[in-house]
Amino acid sequence: MKKINLAAALLPVVFAAGCATGPSAEQQAAMADDARKTAGSLIQQLGGELKKSMEANGPEGSIAVCKEKAPAIAASLSKSSGFDVKRVSPKNRNPKGVPDAWEAEAQAALEKRLAAGEKPETLDTWQVVKTSSGKEFRYAKALVTQPVCLTCHGANIADGVKAKLAAEYPDDKATGYGPGMVRGIVSIKRPL
């Protein structure tokens, strides 16, 4: 009779069960680092495009940067990183920028951390969540309102910019912000 090494025979089952629990803390930290870099790249690229356009076209002519170039940058980063990358806010301008429940909770938590005195550049969070289609890695980076953002997102918007925003975004909710407020998040996710 042939002897069977029970431990070796069960190893694939134990390994598969271990994988079902999700990524380790180290794997999650590595994904968070990758997501943080991806979010930073989106913010940096969009900021550069916006600055160039503001200098060349002024505020009214620069609305197209956030409307057209921001989604293109996010799509490019999604393709290159393997993440799903987008910007969302409960006070969205883009109709496609409505947060899901996890994103809304993440933004609210980041707003509380900012109110408690945390530095804006450290405002991010991540989590592995269970969904109907399996587990996902989720990441959120706060978009903190900078002075240039107030041109189109502030409380006192020039009439020409208001008119252009009304034409481009008839259901716009993304105004009334002050400097240093969280006005949305970069949301990143990846199925596991």
ROTOR-457569 format. One line per 8 residues: number of its first residue (from 1); their letters; for each residue x, y, z of C-alpha. Coordinates in nm, 3 decimals. Example, Ala and Ser with C-alpha at 12.3 -4.5 7.8 and 13.67 -1.06 7.14 Angstrom:
! residues 2
1 = as = 1.230 -0.450 0.780 ~ 1.367 -0.106 0.714 $
//
This chain:
! residues 192
1 = mkkinlaa = 0.000 0.000 0.000 ~ 0.129 0.343 -0.098 ~ 0.178 0.596 0.183 ~ 0.018 0.937 0.128 ~ 0.167 1.247 0.279 ~ -0.152 1.401 0.416 ~ 0.008 1.743 0.476 ~ 0.130 1.761 0.115 $
9 = allpvvfa = -0.206 1.644 -0.017 ~ -0.394 1.911 0.180 ~ -0.152 2.194 0.096 ~ -0.343 2.310 -0.216 ~ -0.670 2.315 -0.019 ~ -0.514 2.509 0.270 ~ -0.346 2.750 0.026 ~ -0.673 2.807 -0.164 $
17 = agcatgps = -0.859 2.868 0.162 ~ -0.589 3.112 0.272 ~ -0.622 3.306 -0.052 ~ -0.997 3.330 -0.004 ~ -0.946 3.540 0.308 ~ -0.788 3.819 0.105 ~ -0.451 3.984 0.069 ~ -0.215 4.001 0.363 $
25 = aeqqaama = -0.144 4.328 0.542 ~ 0.182 4.356 0.345 ~ 0.001 4.299 0.013 ~ -0.262 4.557 0.107 ~ 0.009 4.809 0.198 ~ 0.176 4.749 -0.140 ~ -0.155 4.799 -0.323 ~ -0.218 5.115 -0.120 $
33 = ddarktag = 0.126 5.245 -0.215 ~ 0.054 5.175 -0.584 ~ -0.289 5.340 -0.552 ~ -0.135 5.640 -0.375 ~ 0.113 5.684 -0.662 ~ -0.166 5.651 -0.919 ~ -0.384 5.908 -0.739 ~ -0.084 6.142 -0.712 $
41 = sliqqlgg = -0.021 6.105 -1.083 ~ -0.382 6.194 -1.163 ~ -0.369 6.501 -0.940 ~ -0.033 6.611 -1.079 ~ -0.126 6.560 -1.446 ~ -0.463 6.730 -1.407 ~ -0.305 7.021 -1.218 ~ -0.047 7.067 -1.493 $
49 = elkksmea = -0.310 7.063 -1.767 ~ -0.529 7.304 -1.573 ~ -0.243 7.547 -1.509 ~ -0.145 7.550 -1.878 ~ -0.503 7.604 -1.987 ~ -0.572 7.878 -1.731 ~ -0.266 8.070 -1.858 ~ -0.363 8.024 -2.222 $
57 = ngpegsia = -0.744 8.028 -2.213 ~ -0.856 8.178 -1.883 ~ -1.112 8.023 -1.648 ~ -1.402 7.991 -1.893 ~ -1.183 7.823 -2.153 ~ -1.039 7.587 -1.894 ~ -1.362 7.420 -1.788 ~ -1.303 7.171 -2.068 $
65 = vckekapa = -0.988 7.048 -1.891 ~ -1.185 6.906 -1.600 ~ -1.469 6.794 -1.827 ~ -1.267 6.623 -2.100 ~ -0.903 6.583 -1.999 ~ -0.959 6.463 -1.641 ~ -1.161 6.156 -1.750 ~ -0.904 6.087 -2.025 $
73 = iaaslsks = -0.618 6.103 -1.771 ~ -0.812 5.873 -1.536 ~ -0.879 5.627 -1.821 ~ -0.511 5.626 -1.919 ~ -0.405 5.564 -1.559 ~ -0.668 5.290 -1.526 ~ -0.523 5.117 -1.830 ~ -0.160 5.149 -1.721 $
81 = sgfdvkrv = -0.213 5.063 -1.352 ~ -0.479 4.793 -1.364 ~ -0.691 4.998 -1.122 ~ -1.028 5.159 -1.193 ~ -0.950 5.529 -1.138 ~ -1.204 5.814 -1.116 ~ -1.299 6.131 -0.929 ~ -1.625 6.143 -0.733 $
89 = spknrnpk = -1.803 6.375 -0.490 ~ -2.142 6.394 -0.318 ~ -2.148 6.749 -0.460 ~ -2.066 6.629 -0.810 ~ -2.037 6.839 -1.121 ~ -2.005 6.553 -1.367 ~ -2.316 6.330 -1.363 ~ -2.083 6.026 -1.374 $
97 = gvpdawea = -1.905 6.147 -1.058 ~ -2.160 6.029 -0.802 ~ -1.997 5.828 -0.522 ~ -2.111 5.481 -0.425 ~ -2.170 5.401 -0.056 ~ -1.805 5.311 0.015 ~ -1.679 5.628 -0.156 ~ -1.926 5.851 0.032 $
105 = eaqaalek = -1.823 5.697 0.366 ~ -1.454 5.729 0.278 ~ -1.494 6.097 0.190 ~ -1.686 6.166 0.511 ~ -1.412 5.997 0.715 ~ -1.143 6.199 0.534 ~ -1.334 6.521 0.602 ~ -1.343 6.435 0.975 $
113 = rlaagekp = -0.969 6.369 0.975 ~ -0.908 6.707 0.807 ~ -1.132 6.879 1.064 ~ -0.933 6.709 1.341 ~ -0.616 6.875 1.210 ~ -0.461 6.610 0.986 ~ -0.248 6.746 0.702 ~ -0.427 6.745 0.364 $
121 = etldtwqv = -0.146 6.556 0.190 ~ -0.192 6.256 0.422 ~ -0.567 6.221 0.371 ~ -0.617 5.881 0.216 ~ -0.768 5.548 0.318 ~ -0.799 5.194 0.185 ~ -0.987 4.878 0.259 ~ -1.059 4.531 0.121 $
129 = vktssgke = -1.437 4.503 0.082 ~ -1.666 4.216 -0.001 ~ -1.900 4.276 -0.295 ~ -2.156 4.061 -0.476 ~ -1.890 3.978 -0.736 ~ -1.608 3.907 -0.487 ~ -1.356 4.104 -0.289 ~ -1.219 4.439 -0.403 $
137 = fryakalv = -0.935 4.660 -0.292 ~ -1.071 5.015 -0.247 ~ -0.868 5.334 -0.205 ~ -0.965 5.700 -0.162 ~ -0.746 6.012 -0.173 ~ -0.900 6.343 -0.065 ~ -0.916 6.621 -0.321 ~ -0.854 6.927 -0.107 $
145 = tqpvcltc = -0.963 7.258 -0.259 ~ -0.667 7.467 -0.373 ~ -0.690 7.842 -0.453 ~ -0.713 7.776 -0.829 ~ -1.010 7.541 -0.767 ~ -1.212 7.828 -0.622 ~ -1.235 7.990 -0.966 ~ -1.495 7.729 -1.063 $
153 = hganiadg = -1.582 7.563 -0.731 ~ -1.584 7.857 -0.487 ~ -1.862 8.066 -0.339 ~ -1.793 8.373 -0.555 ~ -1.769 8.262 -0.917 ~ -1.740 8.517 -1.198 ~ -2.054 8.558 -1.410 ~ -1.889 8.430 -1.729 $
161 = vkaklaae = -1.768 8.116 -1.553 ~ -2.113 8.065 -1.395 ~ -2.275 8.088 -1.738 ~ -2.030 7.842 -1.894 ~ -2.075 7.598 -1.603 ~ -2.454 7.623 -1.633 ~ -2.431 7.544 -2.005 ~ -2.187 7.253 -1.959 $
169 = ypddkatg = -2.330 7.114 -1.633 ~ -2.698 7.204 -1.585 ~ -2.720 6.992 -1.266 ~ -2.394 7.119 -1.114 ~ -2.364 7.080 -0.736 ~ -1.987 7.143 -0.708 ~ -1.979 7.504 -0.589 ~ -1.966 7.690 -0.259 $
177 = ygpgmvrg = -1.630 7.554 -0.145 ~ -1.370 7.743 0.051 ~ -0.993 7.692 0.053 ~ -0.875 7.371 0.214 ~ -1.211 7.190 0.204 ~ -1.243 6.832 0.079 ~ -1.446 6.866 -0.240 ~ -1.421 6.504 -0.354 $
185 = ivsikrpl = -1.193 6.204 -0.375 ~ -0.983 6.016 -0.621 ~ -1.143 5.674 -0.603 ~ -0.942 5.367 -0.699 ~ -1.050 5.006 -0.697 ~ -0.931 4.667 -0.816 ~ -1.108 4.332 -0.801 ~ -0.915 4.069 -0.606 $
//
